[in-house]
Amino acid sequence: MALAYFKLAIIAAGIDYRRRMSEQAEGKDTAAESVPDVVAPLIARGLAEIAKKSG
């Protein structure tokens, strides 16, 4: 299950990266504030799953 959380975090970060590149190409310069809100909890859940299995 931990791997699934990590994969989702990477997918979310990739989607945001492409969105930011698209906005930059269109002349919009917006900061990606929502990605840490999505990625950080997924990574934390993945780490919690690993800790549960090892301890």
PDB file of N, CA, C and O in Angstrom:
ATOM      1  N   MET A   1       0.819  -1.192   0.000  1.00  0.00           N
ATOM      2  CA  MET A   1       0.000   0.000   0.000  1.00  0.00           C
ATOM      3  C   MET A   1       0.864   1.257   0.000  1.00  0.00           C
ATOM      4  O   MET A   1       0.483   2.270  -0.587  1.00  0.00           O
ATOM      5  N   ALA A   2       2.012   1.201   0.647  1.00  0.00           N
ATOM      6  CA  ALA A   2       2.901   2.364   0.694  1.00  0.00           C
ATOM      7  C   ALA A   2       3.324   2.773  -0.710  1.00  0.00           C
ATOM      8  O   ALA A   2       3.374   3.962  -1.025  1.00  0.00           O
ATOM      9  N   LEU A   3       3.626   1.796  -1.546  1.00  0.00           N
ATOM     10  CA  LEU A   3       4.036   2.100  -2.920  1.00  0.00           C
ATOM     11  C   LEU A   3       2.924   2.832  -3.665  1.00  0.00           C
ATOM     12  O   LEU A   3       3.203   3.732  -4.457  1.00  0.00           O
ATOM     13  N   ALA A   4       1.691   2.465  -3.428  1.00  0.00           N
ATOM     14  CA  ALA A   4       0.558   3.131  -4.085  1.00  0.00           C
ATOM     15  C   ALA A   4       0.491   4.607  -3.692  1.00  0.00           C
ATOM     16  O   ALA A   4       0.237   5.461  -4.540  1.00  0.00           O
ATOM     17  N   TYR A   5       0.715   4.910  -2.416  1.00  0.00           N
ATOM     18  CA  TYR A   5       0.709   6.309  -1.982  1.00  0.00           C
ATOM     19  C   TYR A   5       1.840   7.084  -2.646  1.00  0.00           C
ATOM     20  O   TYR A   5       1.644   8.217  -3.085  1.00  0.00           O
ATOM     21  N   PHE A   6       3.027   6.474  -2.721  1.00  0.00           N
ATOM     22  CA  PHE A   6       4.155   7.144  -3.360  1.00  0.00           C
ATOM     23  C   PHE A   6       3.889   7.367  -4.846  1.00  0.00           C
ATOM     24  O   PHE A   6       4.217   8.425  -5.382  1.00  0.00           O
ATOM     25  N   LYS A   7       3.302   6.382  -5.509  1.00  0.00           N
ATOM     26  CA  LYS A   7       2.987   6.525  -6.930  1.00  0.00           C
ATOM     27  C   LYS A   7       1.975   7.648  -7.152  1.00  0.00           C
ATOM     28  O   LYS A   7       2.124   8.441  -8.082  1.00  0.00           O
ATOM     29  N   LEU A   8       0.954   7.719  -6.312  1.00  0.00           N
ATOM     30  CA  LEU A   8      -0.031   8.795  -6.437  1.00  0.00           C
ATOM     31  C   LEU A   8       0.605  10.165  -6.220  1.00  0.00           C
ATOM     32  O   LEU A   8       0.252  11.129  -6.899  1.00  0.00           O
ATOM     33  N   ALA A   9       1.539  10.255  -5.277  1.00  0.00           N
ATOM     34  CA  ALA A   9       2.221  11.521  -5.025  1.00  0.00           C
ATOM     35  C   ALA A   9       3.020  11.952  -6.251  1.00  0.00           C
ATOM     36  O   ALA A   9       3.011  13.128  -6.616  1.00  0.00           O
ATOM     37  N   ILE A  10       3.706  11.011  -6.885  1.00  0.00           N
ATOM     38  CA  ILE A  10       4.496  11.330  -8.072  1.00  0.00           C
ATOM     39  C   ILE A  10       3.592  11.728  -9.229  1.00  0.00           C
ATOM     40  O   ILE A  10       3.904  12.662  -9.968  1.00  0.00           O
ATOM     41  N   ILE A  11       2.485  11.032  -9.390  1.00  0.00           N
ATOM     42  CA  ILE A  11       1.535  11.373 -10.459  1.00  0.00           C
ATOM     43  C   ILE A  11       0.978  12.775 -10.234  1.00  0.00           C
ATOM     44  O   ILE A  11       0.897  13.565 -11.175  1.00  0.00           O
ATOM     45  N   ALA A  12       0.595  13.091  -9.005  1.00  0.00           N
ATOM     46  CA  ALA A  12       0.051  14.419  -8.704  1.00  0.00           C
ATOM     47  C   ALA A  12       1.081  15.510  -8.969  1.00  0.00           C
ATOM     48  O   ALA A  12       0.745  16.564  -9.508  1.00  0.00           O
ATOM     49  N   ALA A  13       2.326  15.265  -8.595  1.00  0.00           N
ATOM     50  CA  ALA A  13       3.378  16.247  -8.842  1.00  0.00           C
ATOM     51  C   ALA A  13       3.606  16.431 -10.341  1.00  0.00           C
ATOM     52  O   ALA A  13       3.829  17.553 -10.798  1.00  0.00           O
ATOM     53  N   GLY A  14       3.555  15.354 -11.103  1.00  0.00           N
ATOM     54  CA  GLY A  14       3.728  15.444 -12.551  1.00  0.00           C
ATOM     55  C   GLY A  14       2.605  16.206 -13.222  1.00  0.00           C
ATOM     56  O   GLY A  14       2.846  16.998 -14.133  1.00  0.00           O
ATOM     57  N   ILE A  15       1.385  15.975 -12.781  1.00  0.00           N
ATOM     58  CA  ILE A  15       0.240  16.702 -13.332  1.00  0.00           C
ATOM     59  C   ILE A  15       0.389  18.192 -13.054  1.00  0.00           C
ATOM     60  O   ILE A  15       0.153  19.022 -13.932  1.00  0.00           O
ATOM     61  N   ASP A  16       0.779  18.523 -11.838  1.00  0.00           N
ATOM     62  CA  ASP A  16       0.947  19.930 -11.501  1.00  0.00           C
ATOM     63  C   ASP A  16       2.072  20.560 -12.307  1.00  0.00           C
ATOM     64  O   ASP A  16       1.953  21.705 -12.744  1.00  0.00           O
ATOM     65  N   TYR A  17       3.159  19.833 -12.508  1.00  0.00           N
ATOM     66  CA  TYR A  17       4.280  20.354 -13.295  1.00  0.00           C
ATOM     67  C   TYR A  17       3.819  20.703 -14.707  1.00  0.00           C
ATOM     68  O   TYR A  17       4.135  21.774 -15.225  1.00  0.00           O
ATOM     69  N   ARG A  18       3.072  19.795 -15.321  1.00  0.00           N
ATOM     70  CA  ARG A  18       2.585  20.059 -16.677  1.00  0.00           C
ATOM     71  C   ARG A  18       1.609  21.235 -16.697  1.00  0.00           C
ATOM     72  O   ARG A  18       1.611  22.026 -17.639  1.00  0.00           O
ATOM     73  N   ARG A  19       0.787  21.350 -15.674  1.00  0.00           N
ATOM     74  CA  ARG A  19      -0.141  22.481 -15.591  1.00  0.00           C
ATOM     75  C   ARG A  19       0.616  23.799 -15.491  1.00  0.00           C
ATOM     76  O   ARG A  19       0.281  24.773 -16.165  1.00  0.00           O
ATOM     77  N   ARG A  20       1.648  23.818 -14.637  1.00  0.00           N
ATOM     78  CA  ARG A  20       2.433  25.046 -14.494  1.00  0.00           C
ATOM     79  C   ARG A  20       3.160  25.405 -15.776  1.00  0.00           C
ATOM     80  O   ARG A  20       3.234  26.582 -16.127  1.00  0.00           O
ATOM     81  N   MET A  21       3.698  24.422 -16.482  1.00  0.00           N
ATOM     82  CA  MET A  21       4.387  24.690 -17.742  1.00  0.00           C
ATOM     83  C   MET A  21       3.408  25.233 -18.782  1.00  0.00           C
ATOM     84  O   MET A  21       3.759  26.118 -19.561  1.00  0.00           O
ATOM     85  N   SER A  22       2.203  24.716 -18.797  1.00  0.00           N
ATOM     86  CA  SER A  22       1.176  25.190 -19.724  1.00  0.00           C
ATOM     87  C   SER A  22       0.788  26.635 -19.403  1.00  0.00           C
ATOM     88  O   SER A  22       0.662  27.463 -20.305  1.00  0.00           O
ATOM     89  N   GLU A  23       0.604  26.929 -18.134  1.00  0.00           N
ATOM     90  CA  GLU A  23       0.254  28.291 -17.736  1.00  0.00           C
ATOM     91  C   GLU A  23       1.379  29.257 -18.043  1.00  0.00           C
ATOM     92  O   GLU A  23       1.133  30.392 -18.451  1.00  0.00           O
ATOM     93  N   GLN A  24       2.614  28.816 -17.852  1.00  0.00           N
ATOM     94  CA  GLN A  24       3.762  29.672 -18.135  1.00  0.00           C
ATOM     95  C   GLN A  24       3.843  29.970 -19.630  1.00  0.00           C
ATOM     96  O   GLN A  24       4.164  31.093 -20.018  1.00  0.00           O
ATOM     97  N   ALA A  25       3.558  28.987 -20.463  1.00  0.00           N
ATOM     98  CA  ALA A  25       3.582  29.176 -21.913  1.00  0.00           C
ATOM     99  C   ALA A  25       2.490  30.142 -22.358  1.00  0.00           C
ATOM    100  O   ALA A  25       2.652  30.853 -23.349  1.00  0.00           O
ATOM    101  N   GLU A  26       1.383  30.166 -21.629  1.00  0.00           N
ATOM    102  CA  GLU A  26       0.278  31.067 -21.959  1.00  0.00           C
ATOM    103  C   GLU A  26       0.480  32.458 -21.377  1.00  0.00           C
ATOM    104  O   GLU A  26      -0.356  33.338 -21.579  1.00  0.00           O
ATOM    105  N   GLY A  27       1.574  32.668 -20.661  1.00  0.00           N
ATOM    106  CA  GLY A  27       1.848  33.976 -20.083  1.00  0.00           C
ATOM    107  C   GLY A  27       1.330  34.160 -18.674  1.00  0.00           C
ATOM    108  O   GLY A  27       1.488  35.234 -18.094  1.00  0.00           O
ATOM    109  N   LYS A  28       0.723  33.150 -18.118  1.00  0.00           N
ATOM    110  CA  LYS A  28       0.254  33.226 -16.733  1.00  0.00           C
ATOM    111  C   LYS A  28       1.391  32.756 -15.840  1.00  0.00           C
ATOM    112  O   LYS A  28       2.016  31.731 -16.110  1.00  0.00           O
ATOM    113  N   ASP A  29       1.652  33.486 -14.803  1.00  0.00           N
ATOM    114  CA  ASP A  29       2.722  33.098 -13.881  1.00  0.00           C
ATOM    115  C   ASP A  29       2.114  32.872 -12.506  1.00  0.00           C
ATOM    116  O   ASP A  29       2.147  33.753 -11.647  1.00  0.00           O
ATOM    117  N   THR A  30       1.562  31.687 -12.307  1.00  0.00           N
ATOM    118  CA  THR A  30       0.929  31.370 -11.026  1.00  0.00           C
ATOM    119  C   THR A  30       1.787  30.375 -10.257  1.00  0.00           C
ATOM    120  O   THR A  30       2.420  29.495 -10.839  1.00  0.00           O
ATOM    121  N   ALA A  31       1.795  30.530  -8.967  1.00  0.00           N
ATOM    122  CA  ALA A  31       2.550  29.607  -8.114  1.00  0.00           C
ATOM    123  C   ALA A  31       1.730  28.348  -7.873  1.00  0.00           C
ATOM    124  O   ALA A  31       0.501  28.387  -7.811  1.00  0.00           O
ATOM    125  N   ALA A  32       2.430  27.240  -7.738  1.00  0.00           N
ATOM    126  CA  ALA A  32       1.756  25.958  -7.471  1.00  0.00           C
ATOM    127  C   ALA A  32       1.640  25.781  -5.966  1.00  0.00           C
ATOM    128  O   ALA A  32       2.524  25.212  -5.326  1.00  0.00           O
ATOM    129  N   GLU A  33       0.560  26.268  -5.417  1.00  0.00           N
ATOM    130  CA  GLU A  33       0.379  26.185  -3.973  1.00  0.00           C
ATOM    131  C   GLU A  33      -0.363  24.930  -3.559  1.00  0.00           C
ATOM    132  O   GLU A  33      -0.280  24.516  -2.402  1.00  0.00           O
ATOM    133  N   SER A  34      -1.087  24.317  -4.481  1.00  0.00           N
ATOM    134  CA  SER A  34      -1.915  23.177  -4.108  1.00  0.00           C
ATOM    135  C   SER A  34      -1.149  21.864  -4.073  1.00  0.00           C
ATOM    136  O   SER A  34      -1.577  20.925  -3.402  1.00  0.00           O
ATOM    137  N   VAL A  35      -0.033  21.774  -4.776  1.00  0.00           N
ATOM    138  CA  VAL A  35       0.690  20.503  -4.843  1.00  0.00           C
ATOM    139  C   VAL A  35       1.220  20.063  -3.487  1.00  0.00           C
ATOM    140  O   VAL A  35       1.022  18.903  -3.124  1.00  0.00           O
ATOM    141  N   PRO A  36       1.882  20.922  -2.715  1.00  0.00           N
ATOM    142  CA  PRO A  36       2.323  20.452  -1.402  1.00  0.00           C
ATOM    143  C   PRO A  36       1.160  19.959  -0.547  1.00  0.00           C
ATOM    144  O   PRO A  36       1.323  19.053   0.270  1.00  0.00           O
ATOM    145  N   ASP A  37      -0.007  20.556  -0.738  1.00  0.00           N
ATOM    146  CA  ASP A  37      -1.184  20.124   0.021  1.00  0.00           C
ATOM    147  C   ASP A  37      -1.631  18.727  -0.373  1.00  0.00           C
ATOM    148  O   ASP A  37      -2.249  18.025   0.428  1.00  0.00           O
ATOM    149  N   VAL A  38      -1.328  18.317  -1.593  1.00  0.00           N
ATOM    150  CA  VAL A  38      -1.730  16.996  -2.078  1.00  0.00           C
ATOM    151  C   VAL A  38      -0.605  15.988  -1.895  1.00  0.00           C
ATOM    152  O   VAL A  38      -0.840  14.872  -1.432  1.00  0.00           O
ATOM    153  N   VAL A  39       0.606  16.370  -2.253  1.00  0.00           N
ATOM    154  CA  VAL A  39       1.735  15.438  -2.263  1.00  0.00           C
ATOM    155  C   VAL A  39       2.197  15.079  -0.850  1.00  0.00           C
ATOM    156  O   VAL A  39       2.433  13.907  -0.557  1.00  0.00           O
ATOM    157  N   ALA A  40       2.324  16.062   0.012  1.00  0.00           N
ATOM    158  CA  ALA A  40       2.842  15.805   1.360  1.00  0.00           C
ATOM    159  C   ALA A  40       2.013  14.779   2.136  1.00  0.00           C
ATOM    160  O   ALA A  40       2.596  13.879   2.742  1.00  0.00           O
ATOM    161  N   PRO A  41       0.681  14.874   2.145  1.00  0.00           N
ATOM    162  CA  PRO A  41      -0.091  13.854   2.866  1.00  0.00           C
ATOM    163  C   PRO A  41       0.055  12.456   2.267  1.00  0.00           C
ATOM    164  O   PRO A  41       0.054  11.464   2.996  1.00  0.00           O
ATOM    165  N   LEU A  42       0.179  12.376   0.941  1.00  0.00           N
ATOM    166  CA  LEU A  42       0.353  11.062   0.318  1.00  0.00           C
ATOM    167  C   LEU A  42       1.683  10.439   0.724  1.00  0.00           C
ATOM    168  O   LEU A  42       1.751   9.244   1.011  1.00  0.00           O
ATOM    169  N   ILE A  43       2.733  11.244   0.749  1.00  0.00           N
ATOM    170  CA  ILE A  43       4.041  10.737   1.173  1.00  0.00           C
ATOM    171  C   ILE A  43       3.994  10.343   2.645  1.00  0.00           C
ATOM    172  O   ILE A  43       4.548   9.314   3.032  1.00  0.00           O
ATOM    173  N   ALA A  44       3.335  11.155   3.462  1.00  0.00           N
ATOM    174  CA  ALA A  44       3.213  10.831   4.888  1.00  0.00           C
ATOM    175  C   ALA A  44       2.471   9.516   5.094  1.00  0.00           C
ATOM    176  O   ALA A  44       2.854   8.713   5.944  1.00  0.00           O
ATOM    177  N   ARG A  45       1.414   9.294   4.321  1.00  0.00           N
ATOM    178  CA  ARG A  45       0.665   8.032   4.444  1.00  0.00           C
ATOM    179  C   ARG A  45       1.531   6.855   4.017  1.00  0.00           C
ATOM    180  O   ARG A  45       1.490   5.793   4.639  1.00  0.00           O
ATOM    181  N   GLY A  46       2.319   7.041   2.954  1.00  0.00           N
ATOM    182  CA  GLY A  46       3.217   5.980   2.513  1.00  0.00           C
ATOM    183  C   GLY A  46       4.244   5.637   3.577  1.00  0.00           C
ATOM    184  O   GLY A  46       4.510   4.464   3.841  1.00  0.00           O
ATOM    185  N   LEU A  47       4.818   6.665   4.184  1.00  0.00           N
ATOM    186  CA  LEU A  47       5.795   6.434   5.252  1.00  0.00           C
ATOM    187  C   LEU A  47       5.142   5.776   6.465  1.00  0.00           C
ATOM    188  O   LEU A  47       5.755   4.930   7.116  1.00  0.00           O
ATOM    189  N   ALA A  48       3.910   6.157   6.769  1.00  0.00           N
ATOM    190  CA  ALA A  48       3.195   5.533   7.888  1.00  0.00           C
ATOM    191  C   ALA A  48       2.949   4.053   7.618  1.00  0.00           C
ATOM    192  O   ALA A  48       3.053   3.229   8.527  1.00  0.00           O
ATOM    193  N   GLU A  49       2.625   3.715   6.377  1.00  0.00           N
ATOM    194  CA  GLU A  49       2.421   2.306   6.018  1.00  0.00           C
ATOM    195  C   GLU A  49       3.716   1.514   6.182  1.00  0.00           C
ATOM    196  O   GLU A  49       3.699   0.382   6.665  1.00  0.00           O
ATOM    197  N   ILE A  50       4.833   2.109   5.782  1.00  0.00           N
ATOM    198  CA  ILE A  50       6.124   1.430   5.940  1.00  0.00           C
ATOM    199  C   ILE A  50       6.432   1.234   7.422  1.00  0.00           C
ATOM    200  O   ILE A  50       6.879   0.162   7.829  1.00  0.00           O
ATOM    201  N   ALA A  51       6.193   2.265   8.226  1.00  0.00           N
ATOM    202  CA  ALA A  51       6.456   2.170   9.666  1.00  0.00           C
ATOM    203  C   ALA A  51       5.579   1.105  10.314  1.00  0.00           C
ATOM    204  O   ALA A  51       6.018   0.403  11.225  1.00  0.00           O
ATOM    205  N   LYS A  52       4.346   0.987   9.846  1.00  0.00           N
ATOM    206  CA  LYS A  52       3.432  -0.020  10.386  1.00  0.00           C
ATOM    207  C   LYS A  52       3.943  -1.430  10.102  1.00  0.00           C
ATOM    208  O   LYS A  52       3.857  -2.316  10.952  1.00  0.00           O
ATOM    209  N   LYS A  53       4.471  -1.627   8.905  1.00  0.00           N
ATOM    210  CA  LYS A  53       4.947  -2.954   8.506  1.00  0.00           C
ATOM    211  C   LYS A  53       6.237  -3.331   9.225  1.00  0.00           C
ATOM    212  O   LYS A  53       6.454  -4.502   9.534  1.00  0.00           O
ATOM    213  N   SER A  54       7.104  -2.339   9.496  1.00  0.00           N
ATOM    214  CA  SER A  54       8.403  -2.664  10.082  1.00  0.00           C
ATOM    215  C   SER A  54       8.388  -2.639  11.607  1.00  0.00           C
ATOM    216  O   SER A  54       9.360  -3.052  12.238  1.00  0.00           O
ATOM    217  N   GLY A  55       7.334  -2.175  12.190  1.00  0.00           N
ATOM    218  CA  GLY A  55       7.370  -2.070  13.641  1.00  0.00           C
ATOM    219  C   GLY A  55       6.174  -2.483  14.319  1.00  0.00           C
ATOM    220  O   GLY A  55       6.111  -2.430  15.547  1.00  0.00           O
TER     221      GLY A  55
END
